[in-house]
Amino acid sequence: MLRESKLKKLAQDITGRQNSTEALEETLRAYVQQRLGQCRQEIERLEHKYGLKFEVFAQRLGKKLPLSWEHEQDYMIWEEAVTNLQYFKKMAEQLRVHA
């Protein structure tokens, strides 16, 4: 409990909010928005690199695109970014509805 109260106090100090619940909400919203931005940036980078959307890239990998180390690495990074984008969109919606 001591750690939790210290974290709440820290959130209050960082956000300038007196209410710890509001401070935590603001902190969570900022984190989720940051992660959404990171995911979108990674997706845009890879879409620009290949000139394709992820779904098309995935379909072509191993067929029209060789299974190279670079392509496989990009696939894993891209898949993670797409998956995380959907996850953080859901979290943002939950924050919007419940907070």
Phi, psi and omega in degrees: 000325181298316179297318179298317180292326177293321177294320177298317179297318178298317177299320177297315180297315182294316185272341184080011179269138178280327180278123184294326178295316177296322179296317178294319177300314181296319179296315178296317179300316181297318180296314180298317179296321178298314180293322176300317179298318179297317179297313180298320180297317179294317179298314179298320179300314182286325175298320178293318181300317185257346182068027184221159168278160184302316183301318180291316177304313182298320179293324183276341182296125181088353178244280178275339176249127181294152177280072178269164177303315180299315181295319179293320177298312180299321178301312182296317179297316183294315179299318179297317180295318179294316179296313180294325178300314179296318179298311183288335172295318177296319179295321178296320178294319178297320177296321180296319184281318190259345184254000000 
